[in-house]
Amino acid sequence: MSEPSTGAGGAGEAGLVGDPYAWLPASIVSSVAQTPGARSLTFAVPGLRPARAGQHVDLRLTADDGYTAVRSYSLSDVRASAVPAVPAVPAVPAVPAVPAVPAVPAVPAVPAVPAVPAVPAVPAVPAASDGVGGAEGAGGAGPVPQIEVTVERLDDGEVSPYLVDAAEPGDPIEVRGPIGGWFVWPPTEFEPDSAVHAVLPEPPGATPLRDVPVQLIAGGSGLAPLMAMVRVRGRDAPPMRLLASVRDPGARWYVGELDEAVRASSARAVGVSGAEVSGAEVSGVGVPAAAVSAAEVPAVGVSAVGVSAVGVSAAGGRTGGLTVDWVYSRVAPDGHGRPAGRLTRDELESLVLPAAEHPLVYVCGANSFVEAVAGWLIELGHAPTRVRTERFGGV
């Protein structure tokens, strides 16, 4: 692939910082295989606006002969997209003019002192890196915003085979975005008298959006934007439940990180009595250990459908727990309580937060998957205004 262009409509528009429609020059920083056919790639993008979980970007590749190809990908990690601004240096006050000093009589010349031998230079000590924030800019210009996308290879695709099989750190690419304001979490809060509320009224008596529990439902690679939402959860986040449908155990993405996030969620539960749950660390933030009653908190491990953990406070109420459920459409792992098969309406009802809690639901996957799941959710009593969808693929 050639370097990004700087002509009209290309990287030369990078000066339009904050313009979501400008193409920005970027480079690949790292890549991590999720499965043999899927890879997470991190890009450093100077001038990128801070991104929100659930948004997507356009990627543009340019071949050596000038041919370009553009594809859209959901962001799977946005945490390093916001870098702290460098504070402006205050102006130095002008120094008042100093009155002229009378001339001093000339001093007789002093005999020259023999030269002192030069002292060898001390080698510079490399600066230590804490591994936090974006990539360092050229010439030490400070951290550069970073984003991650996770790409699944399509054998007949133009872009995905390159990104999954051939792309290497340092390779150039162009990025446009981030794009999107509806399928994001934390959600965009519109004014009560806005046109959005006129068209999509909130359920009567429902909890405000930022405080409601969150239900995530993924079909295959639709997990990418939902993983970004899991990753930005704070310690005071509302309960979040993830249901992911995949073909077989080998098709799961982020499995180790999700398992660790569930363990950390359980460890954050307030101690009541019983066995101690060890502390964990997620996203570089240490979580203290807590004593949790075995009768109050479900065991962390593989259940009939996946891994689950829900925080329980001393008063019995839920804290911001995380639950992860896996279902398999073709091959289930040994010991899994549910046989392989497509998700059904009855199973969906048992694996998602109840409609009575007015959860905010995000569904992402192929067109057919999203269409079926969204329809079932409405039939089960979920408010249409609280079911947000994103889909891909043909009709």
C-alpha positions in Angstrom: 0.0 0.0 0.0 1.2 3.5 -0.8 1.4 6.4 1.5 -1.9 8.3 2.1 -2.5 11.0 -0.5 -2.3 14.7 0.3 -4.5 15.9 -2.6 -8.0 17.1 -2.6 -10.2 15.1 -0.2 -7.2 13.2 1.1 -4.9 13.5 4.1 -4.2 17.1 3.2 -7.5 17.9 4.9 -6.1 16.8 8.2 -5.9 20.4 9.1 -9.7 20.3 9.6 -9.2 18.9 13.1 -12.6 17.8 14.4 -14.3 17.5 11.0 -15.7 14.0 11.0 -15.7 14.0 7.2 -12.0 14.8 6.8 -9.5 12.0 5.9 -6.7 11.8 8.5 -3.4 10.0 7.9 -2.9 7.2 10.3 -0.6 4.2 10.9 -1.0 0.8 12.4 0.5 0.6 15.9 -0.2 -3.1 16.8 -2.4 -6.1 16.0 -3.7 -9.0 18.0 -5.3 -12.1 16.6 -8.7 -12.9 18.1 -9.3 -16.0 16.0 -7.5 -17.4 12.9 -9.8 -15.3 10.8 -10.1 -12.1 12.9 -7.7 -9.6 14.1 -7.8 -6.4 16.3 -5.8 -3.6 14.9 -4.8 -0.4 16.8 -4.2 2.8 14.8 -2.5 6.0 15.8 -4.5 8.9 14.3 -3.0 12.4 14.8 -5.8 15.0 15.0 -8.6 12.5 15.7 -11.6 13.7 17.8 -12.3 11.7 20.9 -14.5 8.7 20.0 -17.4 7.2 21.9 -18.1 3.5 22.4 -20.5 2.3 19.6 -19.2 4.7 16.9 -17.5 3.6 13.7 -14.9 4.9 11.3 -14.2 4.6 7.6 -10.8 3.2 6.6 -9.3 4.0 3.2 -6.5 2.0 1.6 -4.6 3.3 -1.4 -2.7 0.9 -3.7 0.5 1.7 -5.4 -1.3 2.3 -8.7 -3.6 4.9 -7.0 -6.7 2.6 -6.6 -8.5 3.2 -3.4 -10.9 1.1 -1.3 -13.0 2.3 1.6 -14.7 0.2 4.3 -16.5 1.0 7.5 -15.6 -0.7 10.8 -17.0 -0.4 14.3 -14.6 0.7 17.0 -13.8 -2.0 19.5 -11.8 0.2 21.8 -12.0 4.0 22.2 -10.2 4.5 25.6 -7.0 5.9 24.1 -8.8 8.2 21.6 -9.0 11.1 24.1 -5.6 12.4 24.9 -5.1 15.3 27.4 -4.7 18.7 25.8 -1.4 20.4 26.3 -2.1 23.6 28.3 -1.1 26.8 26.7 2.0 28.5 28.0 1.1 31.9 29.6 2.8 34.9 28.0 5.8 36.2 29.8 5.3 39.8 30.9 7.5 42.4 29.2 10.6 43.3 31.2 10.9 47.1 31.9 13.8 48.7 30.2 17.0 49.0 32.3 18.5 52.4 32.6 21.9 52.8 30.9 24.9 52.0 33.2 27.8 54.4 33.1 30.8 53.1 31.2 33.3 51.2 33.4 37.0 52.0 33.0 38.9 49.3 31.1 40.4 46.5 33.2 43.9 45.4 32.4 44.0 42.1 30.5 44.4 38.9 32.6 47.0 36.3 31.5 45.4 33.4 29.7 44.6 30.3 31.8 45.7 26.9 30.3 42.9 25.0 28.7 41.2 22.2 30.8 40.9 18.8 29.1 37.3 18.1 27.9 35.2 15.8 30.0 33.7 12.8 28.1 29.9 13.2 27.5 27.6 11.1 29.6 25.2 9.0 27.5 21.6 10.1 27.7 19.2 7.9 29.7 16.1 6.9 27.8 12.9 8.2 29.3 10.7 5.6 31.1 7.4 4.8 29.6 4.3 4.0 31.7 2.4 2.5 28.7 -0.6 4.7 29.3 -2.2 6.9 26.6 -1.7 7.1 22.9 1.5 6.7 20.8 4.1 9.3 21.1 4.0 11.9 18.3 6.9 12.7 16.0 9.7 14.7 17.7 8.2 14.0 21.1 5.1 16.1 20.3 3.0 14.3 22.9 0.6 11.4 22.8 -1.4 10.7 19.7 -5.0 9.4 19.8 -5.4 5.7 19.2 -8.4 3.6 18.2 -9.0 -0.1 17.7 -11.1 -2.0 15.2 -11.6 -5.7 15.0 -11.8 -7.1 11.5 -13.1 -10.5 10.4 -11.7 -11.8 7.1 -14.1 -12.2 4.2 -12.5 -14.5 1.7 -14.0 -12.5 -1.3 -13.3 -9.1 0.3 -10.9 -6.4 -0.9 -9.9 -4.9 2.4 -10.4 -7.5 5.2 -7.9 -10.1 3.8 -5.2 -7.4 3.8 -6.0 -6.1 7.3 -6.2 -9.7 8.8 -3.4 -11.4 7.0 -0.9 -8.8 5.7 -1.1 -5.5 7.6 1.9 -4.8 9.8 2.8 -2.1 12.4 3.9 1.0 10.6 1.7 0.5 7.6 -0.1 3.7 6.5 -3.9 4.0 6.2 -6.4 6.8 6.2 -9.2 7.2 8.8 -12.4 9.2 8.6 -14.6 9.7 11.7 -15.5 8.8 14.4 -19.1 8.7 13.1 -22.4 8.0 14.9 -24.4 9.4 17.8 -27.4 7.1 18.3 -25.8 3.7 18.8 -23.4 4.9 21.6 -23.0 4.3 25.3 -23.1 6.2 27.5 -26.1 7.3 25.6 -26.6 10.7 24.0 -29.1 12.6 26.2 -31.4 14.8 24.1 -33.3 17.8 25.4 -36.9 17.0 26.6 -38.4 19.3 23.9 -36.2 18.0 21.1 -37.5 16.4 17.9 -35.9 13.1 19.0 -38.3 12.9 22.0 -41.2 13.9 19.9 -40.6 11.0 17.5 -39.2 8.5 20.1 -40.9 9.3 23.4 -39.5 7.7 26.6 -41.6 5.1 28.4 -43.7 6.7 31.1 -42.0 6.5 34.5 -38.8 5.0 33.2 -35.5 5.6 34.8 -33.3 8.2 33.1 -31.1 6.7 30.3 -27.8 7.1 32.1 -29.0 5.2 35.1 -30.7 2.2 33.5 -29.2 -1.3 33.2 -27.7 -2.1 29.8 -28.3 -5.2 27.7 -25.9 -5.9 24.9 -26.8 -8.6 22.3 -24.2 -9.6 19.7 -24.3 -11.9 16.7 -20.9 -13.0 15.6 -18.6 -10.0 14.7 -21.3 -7.7 16.0 -19.5 -8.0 19.3 -17.0 -5.4 18.3 -18.8 -2.2 19.2 -20.4 -3.8 22.2 -16.9 -4.7 23.5 -16.1 -1.0 23.3 -19.0 -0.4 25.7 -17.8 -3.1 28.1 -14.4 -1.6 28.1 -15.5 2.0 29.0 -17.6 0.8 32.0 -16.7 2.7 35.2 -16.8 1.5 38.8 -20.2 3.3 39.2 -21.7 2.0 35.9 -25.2 0.5 35.9 -25.5 -3.3 35.6 -24.6 -4.5 32.1 -25.4 -7.9 30.6 -23.9 -9.3 27.4 -25.4 -12.0 25.3 -23.1 -13.2 22.4 -24.1 -15.7 19.8 -21.3 -17.4 17.9 -20.9 -20.5 15.7 -18.5 -22.4 18.0 -16.1 -21.8 20.8 -13.3 -21.0 18.4 -15.3 -18.1 17.0 -15.4 -16.2 20.4 -13.6 -12.8 20.5 -12.0 -11.2 23.6 -12.8 -14.3 25.7 -10.0 -13.9 28.1 -10.6 -10.2 28.7 -14.3 -10.8 29.2 -13.7 -13.6 31.7 -11.4 -11.2 33.7 -13.9 -8.4 33.5 -16.5 -10.7 35.0 -14.2 -11.8 37.8 -13.4 -8.1 38.6 -17.1 -7.3 38.6 -17.7 -10.0 41.1 -14.8 -8.8 43.2 -16.2 -5.3 43.4 -19.3 -6.6 45.1 -19.6 -5.5 48.7 -18.5 -8.2 51.2 -21.3 -9.9 53.1 -20.0 -13.2 54.4 -18.5 -16.4 53.2 -15.6 -17.2 50.9 -13.3 -14.5 49.7 -13.1 -13.5 46.0 -9.7 -12.4 45.0 -9.1 -9.0 43.5 -8.5 -8.5 39.8 -7.3 -5.9 37.5 -9.0 -4.6 34.4 -7.8 -2.0 32.0 -4.9 -1.2 34.4 -7.1 -0.3 37.3 -6.6 -2.4 40.4 -9.7 -3.8 42.1 -9.5 -4.6 45.8 -10.5 -8.0 47.0 -13.9 -8.4 48.7 -15.6 -11.0 50.7 -18.7 -12.2 48.9 -21.3 -14.6 50.2 -21.7 -17.7 48.0 -25.4 -17.6 48.7 -25.7 -14.0 47.4 -23.4 -14.0 44.4 -23.4 -16.6 41.6 -20.2 -18.6 41.2 -17.9 -17.2 38.5 -17.5 -19.9 35.8 -19.2 -21.6 32.9 -22.9 -21.8 33.4 -25.6 -23.4 31.2 -24.9 -20.6 28.7 -21.7 -18.8 29.7 -19.9 -16.9 32.4 -21.8 -14.8 34.8 -21.3 -12.6 37.8 -23.6 -10.0 39.4 -22.5 -7.7 42.2 -24.8 -7.7 45.2 -24.6 -5.0 47.9 -25.0 -5.6 51.6 -28.5 -4.4 51.3 -29.3 -6.9 48.6 -29.4 -4.5 45.7 -27.4 -4.9 42.5 -24.3 -2.9 41.9 -22.8 -2.3 38.5 -22.3 -6.0 37.8 -21.3 -7.6 34.5 -22.8 -10.8 33.1 -21.6 -12.5 30.0 -23.6 -15.3 28.3 -22.4 -17.3 25.2 -24.7 -19.3 23.0 -23.4 -21.5 20.1 -25.3 -22.0 16.9 -23.3 -24.9 15.4 -20.9 -26.5 17.9 -21.1 -26.2 21.7 -18.2 -27.0 24.0 -18.1 -30.1 26.1 -20.0 -29.7 29.3 -22.0 -26.8 28.0 -25.5 -27.0 29.4 -27.2 -25.8 26.2 -27.0 -27.8 23.0 -25.8 -26.0 19.8 -28.6 -24.3 17.8 -29.8 -20.9 16.8 -31.1 -18.6 19.5 -34.9 -18.7 20.0 -37.4 -16.3 21.3 -37.9 -18.2 24.6 -34.2 -18.4 25.2 -33.8 -14.7 24.5 -36.4 -14.0 27.1 -34.5 -16.0 29.8 -31.1 -14.5 28.9 -31.8 -10.8 28.8 -32.8 -8.2 31.3 -36.6 -8.0 31.8 -38.6 -5.4 30.0 -40.0 -4.2 33.4 -36.5 -2.7 34.2 -36.7 -0.6 31.1 -33.1 -1.5 30.1 -31.3 0.2 27.3 -30.7 -2.5 24.7 -28.0 -2.6 22.0 -28.2 -5.2 19.3 -25.5 -5.7 16.6 -25.0 -8.4 14.0 -26.0 -9.5 10.6 -29.3 -8.2 9.2 -31.3 -11.4 9.7 -30.0 -11.7 13.3 -30.8 -8.1 14.3 -34.2 -8.2 12.6 -35.3 -11.3 14.5 -33.9 -10.3 17.9 -35.3 -6.7 17.7 -38.7 -8.1 16.8 -38.7 -10.5 19.7 -37.6 -7.8 22.2 -40.6 -5.7 21.2 -42.9 -8.7 21.5 -41.5 -9.2 25.0 -42.5 -5.7 26.0 -39.3 -3.8 25.6 -39.9 -0.1 24.6 -39.0 0.4 20.9 -37.3 3.7 21.9 -34.9 1.7 24.1 -33.8 -0.9 21.6 -31.0 0.4 19.4 -29.7 -1.6 16.5 -26.7 -1.7 14.2 -26.5 -4.2 11.3 -24.3 -5.3 8.5 -24.4 -7.6 5.5 -26.9 -8.1 2.7 -30.7 -8.3 3.0 
